[in-house]
Amino acid sequence: MKKTFTILFLSLGLTAFSQQVESLETILNDKISIRALELYNNKVWYSGTDSKFGFVDLKDYKNQKQIRLSEEKLEFRTLGQDKISFYAINIVSPGRFFKINKHDLKSEIVFTDTTKTAFYDALHFVNDKLAYTFSDADKDNILKMAVYRNGKWSMFKNNLKLNEGEAAFAASNTNISSAKKYLWIATGGKASRILRMTLKDEKFEVFNTPFVQGESSQGMYSIDFYDDRFGIAAGGDYTKQDANINNIATTNDGGETWQIQASEQNAGYTTCVKIKPGSKGKEIIAVGDQHISYSSDFGKTWKKISEEKGFFVCQWIDSNRVVLAGNSKIAVMKLKF
């Protein structure tokens, strides 16, 4: 009996903190890399490589459907939704904005960015009528964004200039976040800063952070805000995945100042961080290519709860279930508290 128990734990790839993990079940295996997820109608929806888009039913994992949005082998790292449609934008130029009808899954291209530098990192819906997405900047280094208003996409005019070598990471579709008053964008690379926009007038403020930065592979990869005050950022250096210095930070004033947390005491490079709904920011899940980690104290301390590799993005389903996706798979983790 003892041997069987040990083998079961090893097969799940769980660590000594595994008492918090009740199960980790793969619900999709496919030749795909997934970095964007959405939940709708009791299903997890995804976009990924090879122009693939689809869903897995969370009530019946065998109920799945997958389509290709293009005959070309496009790569999608963004996904968002309003009441009637999903939207996905491929990386690299030309950036094509696909609209997918939720009812029949028919898709169409509704907007195109033909500039050579088009590379859309994240897409975020503030509500059903308003969304923002941003791309690598053009030669003039002005922040490049597109906006969705009342069903139509257009380029977003602004004059915010980024620093030389400042960009963002299309790692998990989570370097944009919003609350009631603000929208935040996290940059990375040679500079890793927070760009905060007041939603009412669309004016930007820019705040420096103590996050690891200076190299093109460093900086914030993911942010999440519980409200207009508390937020968390996670990232690191994808070329040094074990490096864990200055790669997690929190804010209590809406992004104006940031406090480094758990430096040298976390699992390293992280691509996605998500606050548990209803926890007021206290409980947080994070994933990276080499780990799944959990915090129960507002991000101050972290425990690696699984050594399962290959996840890039995660999303809370409910108070004790998380869906994760990444290299060739989607899985559901059930936690117990």
TIGUMI-482513 format. One record per residue (C-alpha): residue number from 1; x, y, z negated; residue in one letter. Coordinates in steps of 0.5 Angstrom, whole numbers, plus 2048, in hexadecimal, padded with zeros to 3 digits. Each point is the difference from the previous one (the first is absolute). Example, Ala and Ser with C-alpha at 12.3 -4.5 7.8 and 13.67 -1.06 7.14 Angstrom:
+-----+------+-------+-----+---------+
! num ! east ! north !  up ! residuo !
+-----+------+-------+-----+---------+
!   1 !  819 !   7F7 ! 7F0 !       a !
!   2 !  802 !   807 ! 802 !       s !
+-----+------+-------+-----+---------+
END
This chain:
+-----+------+-------+-----+---------+
! num ! east ! north !  up ! residuo !
+-----+------+-------+-----+---------+
!   1 !  800 !   800 ! 800 !       m !
!   2 !  806 !   805 ! 7FE !       k !
!   3 !  803 !   7FE ! 807 !       k !
!   4 !  7FA !   802 ! 804 !       t !
!   5 !  7FF !   806 ! 7FC !       f !
!   6 !  807 !   802 ! 802 !       t !
!   7 !  7FF !   7FE ! 807 !       i !
!   8 !  7FA !   804 ! 801 !       l !
!   9 !  803 !   807 ! 7FD !       f !
!  10 !  806 !   7FF ! 805 !       l !
!  11 !  7FC !   7FF ! 806 !       s !
!  12 !  7FC !   806 ! 7FF !       l !
!  13 !  807 !   804 ! 7FF !       g !
!  14 !  7FE !   803 ! 7FA !       l !
!  15 !  805 !   803 ! 7FA !       t !
!  16 !  800 !   7FF ! 7F9 !       a !
!  17 !  7FB !   806 ! 800 !       f !
!  18 !  7FB !   7FB ! 803 !       s !
!  19 !  7FB !   800 ! 7FB !       q !
!  20 !  7FD !   806 ! 803 !       q !
!  21 !  7FF !   7FC ! 807 !       v !
!  22 !  7FA !   7FB ! 800 !       e !
!  23 !  801 !   7FF ! 808 !       s !
!  24 !  803 !   802 ! 806 !       l !
!  25 !  7FD !   7FD ! 806 !       e !
!  26 !  802 !   801 ! 807 !       t !
!  27 !  7F9 !   801 ! 805 !       i !
!  28 !  803 !   802 ! 806 !       l !
!  29 !  807 !   7FD ! 804 !       n !
!  30 !  801 !   803 ! 807 !       d !
!  31 !  806 !   802 ! 804 !       k !
!  32 !  7FF !   808 ! 7FE !       i !
!  33 !  803 !   805 ! 7FB !       s !
!  34 !  7FB !   804 ! 7FD !       i !
!  35 !  801 !   807 ! 7FC !       r !
!  36 !  7F9 !   803 ! 800 !       a !
!  37 !  7FA !   7FD ! 7FC !       l !
!  38 !  7F8 !   803 ! 7FF !       e !
!  39 !  7FB !   7FC ! 7FC !       l !
!  40 !  7F9 !   801 ! 803 !       y !
!  41 !  7F9 !   7FB ! 800 !       n !
!  42 !  804 !   7FB ! 7FB !       n !
!  43 !  805 !   7FF ! 805 !       k !
!  44 !  808 !   802 ! 801 !       v !
!  45 !  801 !   803 ! 806 !       w !
!  46 !  807 !   801 ! 803 !       y !
!  47 !  804 !   803 ! 806 !       s !
!  48 !  807 !   7FD ! 802 !       g !
!  49 !  805 !   7FE ! 805 !       t !
!  50 !  7FE !   7FE ! 807 !       d !
!  51 !  7FA !   804 ! 800 !       s !
!  52 !  7FD !   7FC ! 7FB !       k !
!  53 !  7FA !   802 ! 7FC !       f !
!  54 !  7FB !   7FC ! 7FC !       g !
!  55 !  7FD !   7FE ! 7FA !       f !
!  56 !  7FF !   7FA ! 7FB !       v !
!  57 !  7FA !   7FF ! 7FC !       d !
!  58 !  802 !   801 ! 7F8 !       l !
!  59 !  7F9 !   7FC ! 7FE !       k !
!  60 !  802 !   7FA ! 806 !       d !
!  61 !  807 !   800 ! 802 !       y !
!  62 !  7FF !   7FC ! 806 !       k !
!  63 !  7FC !   805 ! 803 !       n !
!  64 !  805 !   804 ! 804 !       q !
!  65 !  800 !   804 ! 806 !       k !
!  66 !  806 !   803 ! 804 !       q !
!  67 !  800 !   804 ! 806 !       i !
!  68 !  806 !   804 ! 804 !       r !
!  69 !  7FF !   807 ! 801 !       l !
!  70 !  804 !   800 ! 806 !       s !
!  71 !  803 !   7FC ! 805 !       e !
!  72 !  807 !   803 ! 7FF !       e !
!  73 !  804 !   7FE ! 7FA !       k !
!  74 !  7FE !   806 ! 7FB !       l !
!  75 !  802 !   800 ! 7F9 !       e !
!  76 !  7FB !   803 ! 7FB !       f !
!  77 !  802 !   803 ! 7F9 !       r !
!  78 !  7FA !   804 ! 7FF !       t !
!  79 !  7F9 !   7FE ! 7FE !       l !
!  80 !  7FA !   805 ! 7FE !       g !
!  81 !  7F8 !   800 ! 800 !       q !
!  82 !  7FA !   804 ! 800 !       d !
!  83 !  7F9 !   7FE ! 7FF !       k !
!  84 !  800 !   7FD ! 807 !       i !
!  85 !  807 !   7FF ! 803 !       s !
!  86 !  807 !   7FE ! 7FE !       f !
!  87 !  806 !   804 ! 803 !       y !
!  88 !  807 !   7FD ! 802 !       a !
!  89 !  806 !   804 ! 803 !       i !
!  90 !  806 !   7FC ! 803 !       n !
!  91 !  807 !   802 ! 7FE !       i !
!  92 !  804 !   803 ! 806 !       v !
!  93 !  7FE !   804 ! 805 !       s !
!  94 !  7FB !   801 ! 803 !       p !
!  95 !  7FC !   800 ! 7FA !       g !
!  96 !  7F9 !   7FD ! 801 !       r !
!  97 !  7FB !   801 ! 7FB !       f !
!  98 !  7FB !   7FA ! 801 !       f !
!  99 !  7F9 !   800 ! 7FD !       k !
! 100 !  7FD !   7F9 ! 7FF !       i !
! 101 !  7F8 !   800 ! 7FF !       n !
! 102 !  7FF !   7FC ! 7F9 !       k !
! 103 !  7FA !   7FD ! 803 !       h !
! 104 !  802 !   7FD ! 806 !       d !
! 105 !  808 !   801 ! 800 !       l !
! 106 !  800 !   803 ! 807 !       k !
! 107 !  806 !   805 ! 800 !       s !
! 108 !  802 !   806 ! 804 !       e !
! 109 !  805 !   805 ! 800 !       i !
! 110 !  7FE !   807 ! 7FE !       v !
! 111 !  806 !   804 ! 7FF !       f !
! 112 !  807 !   800 ! 803 !       t !
! 113 !  807 !   803 ! 7FE !       d !
! 114 !  805 !   7FF ! 805 !       t !
! 115 !  806 !   804 ! 7FD !       t !
! 116 !  806 !   7FC ! 800 !       k !
! 117 !  801 !   800 ! 7F9 !       t !
! 118 !  7F9 !   7FE ! 7FE !       a !
! 119 !  800 !   7FB ! 7FA !       f !
! 120 !  7FA !   800 ! 7FC !       y !
! 121 !  802 !   7FE ! 7F9 !       d !
! 122 !  7FA !   800 ! 7FC !       a !
! 123 !  7F8 !   801 ! 801 !       l !
! 124 !  7FC !   802 ! 7FA !       h !
! 125 !  7F8 !   802 ! 800 !       f !
! 126 !  7FE !   805 ! 7FA !       v !
! 127 !  7F9 !   7FE ! 802 !       n !
! 128 !  7FC !   7FE ! 806 !       d !
! 129 !  800 !   806 ! 803 !       k !
! 130 !  808 !   802 ! 7FF !       l !
! 131 !  806 !   7FD ! 801 !       a !
! 132 !  808 !   801 ! 801 !       y !
! 133 !  805 !   7FD ! 803 !       t !
! 134 !  808 !   802 ! 801 !       f !
! 135 !  805 !   7FE ! 805 !       s !
! 136 !  808 !   801 ! 800 !       d !
! 137 !  801 !   807 ! 802 !       a !
! 138 !  802 !   803 ! 807 !       d !
! 139 !  806 !   804 ! 801 !       k !
! 140 !  7FE !   806 ! 7FC !       d !
! 141 !  7FF !   7FC ! 7FA !       n !
! 142 !  7FA !   803 ! 7FE !       i !
! 143 !  7FB !   7FB ! 7FD !       l !
! 144 !  7FC !   7FC ! 805 !       k !
! 145 !  7F9 !   7FE ! 7FE !       m !
! 146 !  7F9 !   7FE ! 803 !       a !
! 147 !  7FA !   802 ! 7FD !       v !
! 148 !  7F9 !   7FC ! 801 !       y !
! 149 !  7FA !   805 ! 7FF !       r !
! 150 !  7F9 !   7FD ! 801 !       n !
! 151 !  801 !   7FB ! 805 !       g !
! 152 !  806 !   803 ! 804 !       k !
! 153 !  807 !   800 ! 7FF !       w !
! 154 !  805 !   806 ! 802 !       s !
! 155 !  807 !   802 ! 7FE !       m !
! 156 !  801 !   804 ! 7FA !       f !
! 157 !  803 !   807 ! 800 !       k !
! 158 !  805 !   802 ! 7FB !       n !
! 159 !  807 !   803 ! 7FF !       n !
! 160 !  803 !   7FC ! 7FA !       l !
! 161 !  807 !   7FE ! 802 !       k !
! 162 !  803 !   7FA ! 7FE !       l !
! 163 !  807 !   7FF ! 7FE !       n !
! 164 !  805 !   7FD ! 805 !       e !
! 165 !  800 !   7F9 ! 7FF !       g !
! 166 !  7F9 !   800 ! 7FC !       e !
! 167 !  7FB !   7FB ! 803 !       a !
! 168 !  7FB !   7FB ! 7FD !       a !
! 169 !  800 !   7F8 ! 800 !       f !
! 170 !  7FA !   7FC ! 803 !       a !
! 171 !  801 !   7FB ! 7FB !       a !
! 172 !  7F9 !   7FF ! 7FE !       s !
! 173 !  7FB !   805 ! 802 !       n !
! 174 !  801 !   803 ! 7F9 !       t !
! 175 !  804 !   806 ! 800 !       n !
! 176 !  7FA !   805 ! 800 !       i !
! 177 !  7FB !   800 ! 7FB !       s !
! 178 !  7FB !   805 ! 7FE !       s !
! 179 !  7FB !   802 ! 7FA !       a !
! 180 !  7FA !   805 ! 7FF !       k !
! 181 !  805 !   806 ! 801 !       k !
! 182 !  806 !   7FE ! 803 !       y !
! 183 !  803 !   7FC ! 806 !       l !
! 184 !  808 !   7FD ! 7FF !       w !
! 185 !  805 !   7FE ! 805 !       i !
! 186 !  806 !   7FD ! 7FD !       a !
! 187 !  806 !   801 ! 805 !       t !
! 188 !  807 !   7FC ! 800 !       g !
! 189 !  807 !   7FF ! 803 !       g !
! 190 !  805 !   806 ! 7FF !       k !
! 191 !  7FB !   803 ! 7FC !       a !
! 192 !  7FA !   7FD ! 7FC !       s !
! 193 !  7FB !   805 ! 7FE !       r !
! 194 !  7F8 !   801 ! 7FE !       i !
! 195 !  7FC !   804 ! 805 !       l !
! 196 !  7FA !   802 ! 7FD !       r !
! 197 !  7FA !   803 ! 804 !       m !
! 198 !  7FA !   803 ! 7FC !       t !
! 199 !  7FA !   7FD ! 804 !       l !
! 200 !  7FC !   807 ! 800 !       k !
! 201 !  804 !   804 ! 804 !       d !
! 202 !  805 !   7FB ! 802 !       e !
! 203 !  806 !   804 ! 7FE !       k !
! 204 !  807 !   7FC ! 7FE !       f !
! 205 !  804 !   800 ! 7FA !       e !
! 206 !  807 !   7FD ! 800 !       v !
! 207 !  803 !   7FD ! 7FA !       f !
! 208 !  807 !   7FC ! 7FF !       n !
! 209 !  800 !   7FA ! 7FC !       t !
! 210 !  806 !   7FC ! 7FD !       p !
! 211 !  7FF !   7FA ! 804 !       f !
! 212 !  806 !   7FC ! 803 !       v !
! 213 !  801 !   804 ! 807 !       q !
! 214 !  806 !   802 ! 804 !       g !
! 215 !  800 !   7FA ! 805 !       e !
! 216 !  7FB !   7FF ! 806 !       s !
! 217 !  7FE !   7F9 ! 7FC !       s !
! 218 !  7FE !   803 ! 7F9 !       q !
! 219 !  7FA !   804 ! 7FD !       g !
! 220 !  7F9 !   7FF ! 7FE !       m !
! 221 !  7FD !   7FB ! 804 !       y !
! 222 !  7F9 !   800 ! 7FD !       s !
! 223 !  7FC !   804 ! 7FC !       i !
! 224 !  7F9 !   800 ! 7FC !       d !
! 225 !  7FC !   805 ! 7FC !       f !
! 226 !  7FB !   7FE ! 7FB !       y !
! 227 !  7FD !   807 ! 800 !       d !
! 228 !  803 !   808 ! 801 !       d !
! 229 !  805 !   7FF ! 7FA !       r !
! 230 !  803 !   7F9 ! 800 !       f !
! 231 !  803 !   7FC ! 805 !       g !
! 232 !  806 !   7FB ! 802 !       i !
! 233 !  805 !   800 ! 805 !       a !
! 234 !  804 !   7F9 ! 801 !       a !
! 235 !  806 !   7FF ! 806 !       g !
! 236 !  807 !   7FF ! 800 !       g !
! 237 !  805 !   7FE ! 805 !       d !
! 238 !  7FE !   7FA ! 805 !       y !
! 239 !  807 !   7FF ! 802 !       t !
! 240 !  801 !   7FF ! 7F8 !       k !
! 241 !  7FA !   7FC ! 7FE !       q !
! 242 !  803 !   7FE ! 7F9 !       d !
! 243 !  802 !   808 ! 7FF !       a !
! 244 !  7FB !   802 ! 7FA !       n !
! 245 !  803 !   807 ! 7FE !       i !
! 246 !  7FB !   806 ! 801 !       n !
! 247 !  7FB !   7FC ! 804 !       n !
! 248 !  7FA !   801 ! 7FC !       i !
! 249 !  7FD !   807 ! 7FD !       a !
! 250 !  7FA !   803 ! 7FD !       t !
! 251 !  7FC !   806 ! 800 !       t !
! 252 !  7FB !   803 ! 7FB !       n !
! 253 !  800 !   807 ! 804 !       d !
! 254 !  7FD !   7FE ! 807 !       g !
! 255 !  807 !   7FF ! 803 !       g !
! 256 !  803 !   807 ! 7FD !       e !
! 257 !  805 !   7FC ! 7FC !       t !
! 258 !  802 !   7F9 ! 800 !       w !
! 259 !  803 !   7FB ! 7FA !       q !
! 260 !  805 !   7FA ! 802 !       i !
! 261 !  7FD !   7FA ! 7FD !       q !
! 262 !  803 !   7F9 ! 7FF !       a !
! 263 !  807 !   802 ! 803 !       s !
! 264 !  804 !   7FA ! 801 !       e !
! 265 !  7FB !   7FC ! 7FC !       q !
! 266 !  7FB !   7FE ! 806 !       n !
! 267 !  800 !   7FB ! 806 !       a !
! 268 !  803 !   805 ! 805 !       g !
! 269 !  7FE !   802 ! 807 !       y !
! 270 !  7F8 !   801 ! 800 !       t !
! 271 !  7FC !   801 ! 806 !       t !
! 272 !  7F9 !   801 ! 7FD !       c !
! 273 !  7FD !   802 ! 7F9 !       v !
! 274 !  7F9 !   800 ! 7FE !       k !
! 275 !  7FC !   802 ! 7FA !       i !
! 276 !  7FB !   7FC ! 7FD !       k !
! 277 !  7F9 !   803 ! 801 !       p !
! 278 !  7FD !   802 ! 7F9 !       g !
! 279 !  807 !   800 ! 7FD !       s !
! 280 !  801 !   807 ! 800 !       k !
! 281 !  807 !   7FF ! 802 !       g !
! 282 !  802 !   7FB ! 7FB !       k !
! 283 !  800 !   7FA ! 804 !       e !
! 284 !  804 !   7FF ! 806 !       i !
! 285 !  802 !   7FB ! 805 !       i !
! 286 !  806 !   801 ! 805 !       a !
! 287 !  803 !   7FB ! 805 !       v !
! 288 !  806 !   800 ! 804 !       g !
! 289 !  803 !   7FB ! 805 !       d !
! 290 !  803 !   7FC ! 7FA !       q !
! 291 !  7FB !   801 ! 7FA !       h !
! 292 !  7FA !   801 ! 7FE !       i !
! 293 !  800 !   805 ! 7F9 !       s !
! 294 !  7FB !   802 ! 7FB !       y !
! 295 !  800 !   806 ! 7FB !       s !
! 296 !  7FB !   801 ! 7FB !       s !
! 297 !  802 !   807 ! 7FD !       d !
! 298 !  800 !   805 ! 805 !       f !
! 299 !  806 !   7FD ! 804 !       g !
! 300 !  805 !   801 ! 7FA !       k !
! 301 !  802 !   7F9 ! 800 !       t !
! 302 !  7FF !   7FA ! 805 !       w !
! 303 !  800 !   7F9 ! 800 !       k !
! 304 !  801 !   7FC ! 806 !       k !
! 305 !  7FA !   7FB ! 800 !       i !
! 306 !  802 !   7FC ! 807 !       s !
! 307 !  806 !   7FF ! 804 !       e !
! 308 !  7FC !   7FE ! 806 !       e !
! 309 !  803 !   804 ! 806 !       k !
! 310 !  7FE !   803 ! 806 !       g !
! 311 !  7FA !   805 ! 7FE !       f !
! 312 !  800 !   807 ! 802 !       f !
! 313 !  7F9 !   803 ! 7FE !       v !
! 314 !  7FB !   7FE ! 7FB !       c !
! 315 !  7F9 !   803 ! 7FE !       q !
! 316 !  7FC !   7FE ! 7FA !       w !
! 317 !  7F9 !   7FC ! 801 !       i !
! 318 !  7FD !   801 ! 7F9 !       d !
! 319 !  803 !   800 ! 7F9 !       s !
! 320 !  804 !   7FA ! 800 !       n !
! 321 !  801 !   7FE ! 808 !       r !
! 322 !  805 !   803 ! 805 !       v !
! 323 !  801 !   7FF ! 807 !       v !
! 324 !  807 !   800 ! 803 !       l !
! 325 !  803 !   800 ! 807 !       a !
! 326 !  806 !   800 ! 803 !       g !
! 327 !  804 !   7FB ! 804 !       n !
! 328 !  7FC !   7FB ! 804 !       s !
! 329 !  7FB !   7FF ! 7FA !       k !
! 330 !  7FA !   803 ! 7FC !       i !
! 331 !  7FF !   7FE ! 7F9 !       a !
! 332 !  7FC !   801 ! 7FA !       v !
! 333 !  802 !   801 ! 7F9 !       m !
! 334 !  7FC !   7FF ! 7FA !       k !
! 335 !  802 !   803 ! 7F9 !       l !
! 336 !  7FE !   7FE ! 7F9 !       k !
! 337 !  801 !   805 ! 7FB !       f !
+-----+------+-------+-----+---------+
END
